[in-house]
Amino acid sequence: MSTPPVGATPGGFHFDRPAVAAAFDRAADRYDAAARLQEDVRQELLGRLEYFPLAPAAVLDLGAGTGRATLALRRRFPRARILALDIAPGMLRSARRRRWPWRRFDCVCADAHALPLRAASVDLVFSNLMLQWSDRPDRVFEECARVLRPGGLLLFSSFGPDTLGELREAWAAVDAAPRVSVFADMPDLASALQHARFSEPVLDADRLVRHYPQVRALLDELRTIGARNAAATRVRGLTSPRTLARMIDRYEHRRAPQGIPATWEVLYGAAFAAGAPGGAAGEQVVPLARVRRRRTPA
């Protein structure tokens, strides 16, 4: 039996990459209105930039979506060239609407596993909640290491394996087919970073619990933001009303006074490309574990 790649998602789980792109492409117009948790994580990740002394000439927003983080990066680094890259054309159409007339940045539709960028051409790779949609984060990290200049910073967030555990358990009780994506754990990501020859890798995690009035409200939110089941081995036909009702009944056993709980495990990471950490002599690297903020579950 062959050894799984370093940092690959467990259990041989694989994404259907075209299905991932299509789901987010369809979700683009309604994404921002529903992506409340994604907004919170984005603000947290942007805030962590304050602890790194950066003056980048080129910044890559990897998995830019509708461009909200791209615009924030444009404001933070007004002299830098900012590039928004996403696999979904619809997301980039939304991002382009944010850049005119004074907030210019470039948009590229591409896959994070094969970045169409020159080696050593970027000083900062910022990636908010994109990595969980890759079953080969090691390849993504290798591409980031390739395009970053020596000492360049990779700053990212991703969902961990405990994300949507309640939903996963409810589906598993009524259907053996995979219904909820499998996400890489922190040790897997740390190994993948080291394998890609990043230095000073630091990761930490937050566990957020959101509550919904009904299970269907959670399912509707996931569909709206494009977070559909894109497993390569997913069931391709429609779910029968009976199977869905059985899953909902199982999930209802978790109901709390606040409503139906949904857990989101958010992983944060930072690492420097091979070279002098921080990119300049005398700069101080601040581990993320020392600047972690307390998050209040909603």
Protein Blocks (a to p, Z undefined) as FASTA:
>chain_A
ZZddehiaehhiacdfklmmmmmmmmmmmmmmmmmmlmmmmmmmmmmmmmpccddfbdcd
ehklnolmmmmmmmmmmmbccddddfblklmmmmmmmmpcklgcddddddfklccbdehi
bfbdcdehklmmpcblmlmmmmmmmmpcghiacddddddfkgoklmmmmmmmmocbdfbd
cdddfklmmmmmmmnopahiacdddddddddfbfklmmmmmmmnopacfbfkbcfbdcdf
klmmmmmmmmmmmpcfkbccddddddddddddedjehhighiacddfklmcccdddZZ
